[in-house]
Amino acid sequence: MTAWTSLLPNVAAFSTLLLGGLSLFFPFTLASFVGLKPSESEGLSEIRSIFGCFFIGLGAACLWLQEAAAFTTLGTACIAAALGRIVSVY
């Protein structure tokens, strides 16, 4: 395995972890970035839980486990989210 093939999955996992941390501690910034407007405390809670804690858990699991299955799960989730966005645009 080359250095790049072992480094890139960890960079993706760390980026996911970082995005989750930013979403947890700065939910209004993330909400405006993705075009959401939480009007109630429940909306803010959803941003913190889904974009924050879920991403933190997913990224941290990859970094901690260092298993191909964990990185595959992260990649599959990102691809599924991208496909969902593409479908919703059209």
QUIURCOR-V951718 format. One line per field, one symbol per residue. psi: psi as a letter, one per 20 degrees, with the letter a starting at -180 (. if undefined). burial: I if it has 16 or more other ideal C-beta (glycine too) atoms within 10 Angstrom, else O. Layout:
psi: ???
burial: ???
//
This chain:
psi: prhghhgghhggghggggggghhgimhhggghhjkqnoirhhghhgghgghfhghgggghgghghlqhhghhgggggggggghgggghh.
burial: OOOOOOOOIOOIIOOIIOIIOIIIOOIOOIIOOOOIOOOOOOOOOIIIOOIIOIIIOIIIIIIOOOOOOIIOOIOOOOOOOOOOOOOOOO
//
